[in-house]
Structures are given as structure tokens and as C-alpha cells.
């Protein structure tokens, strides 16, 4: 009798615990449903890097919010989380944090931590464009300015990025606002060190100068199988700026490949001869992380370079 009583007592306790767990789950579900019922849903265009890393593309994302004034902030937070679609890549550095946002009658200022800026100025601008285009998909946005630690972001021409609208940014996916141009690129042949001219059609789809597309195309390499890519693979284009007839090409330290040796000449003149195809450029000054350097393989690249026709095949 005592054992039977104890068994029934245990069953009663277990049954009570189970009932309590069910009630708690139900209560939580009611709270979640109540909270969700108070949320507003809207579909926004969030811009991320495309798979080829040549431009940014829109990804439709449903965003929930309770306060309309917080919608722009939620958009930026979703951007920093990264894309959901496999065809897109993250454009904003994962370590970036949002410091402050202000909205003055539709003019939005987004202030971020210094992690937002990397060594590649072109990619930095793409990240700025992604924020601007995404926030401009929110109704009522009149302009967006992105700052870092309260300071303006440098532009290739030496200025800083101000307020921008979606119309200021032309993407390759915007067929009616992009401009197509033909650029000339010089690559060495696989069987010789002489340079061979090839042409490429590019969509000038943002605020980068045409010089940016030329150097980027050289870094990416040729499409033709008989031509070789010689620029060191770790090279990143930091900036390219033309003053009068001198083009200042600022590259990352990855350009200084210690194994370049006697391949230095075709590397240097692939850049020099490609850029001097532009009518307004006659001279090239190489910079590494913003500074002039001497040693690059078998060459001294401290001085200014002019076009070299003798190396052209």
C-alpha cells in the first residue's frame, strides 16, 4: 500500500511538472504572438556584393519593426548581418558596429566604427553605396551620408563623401544609367615577355574614374588564353588619382612580390602603357601604401614612368 501511494505521488508530481511546462510554453507563445502582432512588416532592397565582386546587387528582405523611426536603423543592422542569398557576398566588414544614426527630415547620417574601412578604397566606396542604396529604398529618405568615427570618408579625388541619393549611384544592373566604355589593356604573351594589346568593354557604373577600371582589369587578368596575368595576385588597388597628366597608382604592399625578379618590366609597363592609352595621361607614378618605393624585382620604381613602345609586341 505504501509503495502504491509513493508511485501515485511520483506520478502526480511528474504530471504537475509536465502541466507546468505546457503552461509556460503556452504563455511564452502568447507573449511572442502578442509582440509579433504589434510589429510592422515591410520589404526593403538590401544591397550586397555580387558573386563576381564587380558590383552590388539588391536582395529583397522582409524587415520587422515597431517604430517607423527605427526602420532605417533596422535596415543598416540587416546589412551588417550579411546576405541570405548564396549568390551574394558580404560587403560590410563583419567587425563593423553602428555608432550613431540621425535622421533630419529625411537626410540620414550613418556613423560607423573604423572597422568599416579596409585597405581597398574601391571596396570601401562599394560598401558606402550599399548603405546609400539600401536606405534610399526606405520611403521618405532624401539623402544618406556615411561617416566613420564622425569623420568623412575619403574619395579618390582627395575629397570626402557627402550626402548621396540612389540616383548618384549607377550600377551595372541599371541599364539606362550605366555608361559603356572600351578600355585598352596590355598583357604579356605566355610565350614571350612582350606586351600585347587587348580591348575590353566595361560598364562605368559608379563614381570611380576610368583609370580605376583599367588597373582593376589588369589585376584581374586577361580573358585570352594566349595572354598571361603578371600582376602579383595579392595586389589590391587602394586608389588611382590623376593630376594634370600624371596618374598616381596607389597599390597595396602585396604588389611587392619578392619573387617577381626579372618579370618586373612587363608588370610595370602593362600598367603604364594601358593607362597612357588615355589621352589625358602621359606619366605614371607608382605608390605603395601611399609612399614611393625603390625596389620592385629587378627595377627601381621610385621615379615617374612614361610610355614604352619598344616592349609592345
Secondary structure, DSSP 8 states (H G I E B T S, - for coil): -HHHHHHHHHHHHHHHHHHHHHHHHHHHHHHHHHHHHT-EEEEEEEEEEETTSSSEEEEEEEEEES-GGGHHHHHHHHHHH--SSTTEE--S-TT--EEEEEEETTEEEEEE-GGG--S-HHHHHHHHHHHHHHHTTSTT--EEEEEETTEE-B-TTS-B---B-GGG---TT-TTT-EEEEEEEEEEETTSSSEEEEEEEEEE-SS--HHHHHHHHHHH--SSTTEE--S-TT--EEEEEEETTEEEEEE-GGG--TT-GGGHHHHHHHHHHHHTTSTT--EEEEEETTB--SEETTEE-SSEEE--GGGB-
